[in-house]
């Protein structure tokens, strides 16, 4: 069975690594958060102090990190994966980063005889825990086929989308749609609340029609229950939209709605909400409309 190294045990990475252990894969982990490392080691993993040591003990190294600079440092930097990996070792970066960075990292790895897939995920912490995240994968098709079962151990959906970098282009498209959906939901439920209509009844009425979506079902109940603990933080969505806008500018693709939601998120960051869940977009609209979106008390 393939020996897997896993670097990055955050909100998403920790439950993903646990699912690999449940599937029976030998696992060595690395993270700056020692408590997270200890938690996964207690379930059967071993630990390594840096990327190079992880790679020395692995046939496949998976990274799940915040952004492009972190992936470059862990993979290509001092005591990075590239220093400890043997020719033939594969790297699957499951972080959400700039597609240009994915290609740059992949090119450096290929010079050392190493293969790379970019495989960002969607679904947030709940789906990472229950192993039903969606994974969008770019790279060589034969590498995708080789490691499909590994990815499927963490996911409900694993789809090949093209050459290296295509995974992160697909993730940027996903993040645009998610952000705009949350903003549209926030506008609609704020309007309903201000008009004196129970937003929960509005949600129940529209969720089965064309306005229904996975985003609506996941986020509307959280908003109305005032639960903003992060499944996916606003500051991380800001990072993703920044990557989307950067890519769009390079390709001369206007993204006017994306830029508007980016400014909404920047306003929330200025108000100190950047570490809350991205359904906190509702707070921007609530502030403008001087209202709070919550379920109305039922009369006896």
C-alpha positions, 0 to 999 in steps of 0.5 A: 500500500502506498505510503503517504505523507500529509503536510498541513493539519488545519480545519480541512487537512486534519479530518482529511488525514484522519480519513486516510488512516481510516482507509488503512493508509500508512501516514506520516504527518507534519504541521506547525501546530503540535496539538494537531500532530499529536491528535493524528498521531494518536490515531496511528500516524507517525510524525516528521519535523519538516517536508524533507523528512516527510518525503523521505518516508513517503511514496506520495506527499499531500499538502493542504496549506493556506496559500501559494507562498506556503506551498512553495516554502514547504515543497521547494524551500529549505528542508522542503519536500524536494530535498527528501523526495526520491525520483518517482515520488508524487506530490498532490497539492490539495491547497487552493492556490494561484494556478500559475504557482501550481505550474511553477512548483510542478516545473521545479519538481519535474526537474528532479524527476517528481510528478505533481497534481493540483487537487483543490477541494470544495465542501468545507469542514463538515464534508472534510470530516465525513469524507464527502468533499469534492476534489478537482484534479489537474496534472497527468491523467496517468498520475490521476488514475494512479492515485484516484483511490487515495483521493477517493478515501477522502472525498465523495467526488474526484474529477479530472479536469485537465493539465496541471493548474486546471484543478486550481482554475476549477476551484477559482470558478467554484469559489466565485459561484459560492461567494456570489450565491452567499451574497445573493442569499444574504440580499434576499433574506435581508429583504425578507426580514426587513419586509417583516416576513420570516426568512426561514419560511422564505427559505423553505418556500424557495429551496425546492425551486430554481433558487435552491442550491447546496450553498443555500441549504448549507448557509441559510440555516447557519445565518438564521441560527447566528452560527458563524464559527468557520467551516470556511473563513472569510479571510480564506475566501478573500485569498481565493477571490484575490487569486481569481481576480489576479488570474482574470486580469492576466487573461483579460476576463472581466469579473465585475460581480466577483470584484463586488463580493471581494469588496464586501468581504474586505468591509467585513475584514475591516469590521473584524469578522475575517475569521468567521465563516463566509456566511458572515457576508450577511452581516454586511447587508444587516449593517446597511439595512439595520436589521438581523436575519433570524428565525421569527418566534413562533406564536403559541 
